[in-house]
Amino acid sequence: MIIVSASLAYDILYGQFSFNENKKIESLISKKEKELIEISDENESLKEEISLLKNNDEYVEHIARENLGLIKEEEEYINDEPE
């Protein structure tokens, strides 16, 4: 009986399901839930951008001008970045 009690006490304090291990797992779960929320927010943002790219020609033009430096035929490109 003493051996069984000692074994159980050891398992509770230092084993796979100990209080310390439980705290580590809860901390990890909390961290992963925060990461999941961040990823979910990023996915929503990307979905909105995809929708804009599919349905809004003005937004596509804005992206082309800002990121690719494209201009219309009658426009002149002015480089405003310092040399």
N, C-alpha and C positions, 0 to 999 in steps of 0.2 A: 504494500500500500504506500509506503514511504517512497519507494522508487517510482511508482506511477505518479505520485503527487509531485515529486521533484522533476520528473520528466515533463509533466504538464506545465509546471511553473517556468521551467527553462524555455519551453516552446512559446509560452505567452510573452516572456520577456525578450528572448533573443531569436526566436524561430522565424519561419517564413511569414507568419501572420502576426508578428509582434506589433506592439503599439508604434514603435519607431518605423517599422516598414509600412504600416498603415498610414502614418503621417507623410512619408515619402511618396506613397502612391497618390494620396489626396492632393499633395502639392503638384505632382506631375499631371494629374487630371485637370486641376485648375489652370495650369499653364497651357495645356493642350486645348482647353475650352476657349481661352483667350485667343490662341492662334487660329482656332476655327472661326471665331467671330471676325477676326481681321481678314481671313481668307474669304469669308462669306461677303463681307463689305466690299472687298476688292472685286469679287465676281460680279456683284451688283453694278459696280461702277463700270466694269468692262462690258456688261450687257447693255447698259445705257449708251456707252460709246459705240458699240456695234449697231444699235438701233439708229443712232444719229448718222452713222456712216452709211447705212442702208437707205435711210429715208430723208436725209437733209442735205441737199446739194450745197447749200451755203457752208455747212460745217465741213464737208469734204474739201471745198475750195479753201477754207480757212486752214485746214490741216496741210493741204498741198503748198500753200504759201508759206506757212510758218516752218514746217519741217523739211520741205524739199526745195524751197526757194523758187517755186514756179511763179511765172507771171503770165499775164495775157499778152496777146500780140501787140496791142497798142500801148502797153505799159513799158516803162523803163526801170530797170533794176538799180536801186541805190543801196550801196553797202554802207550801213550806218555803224558797223562795228569798227572800233579803233584798230589801227594797224600796228 
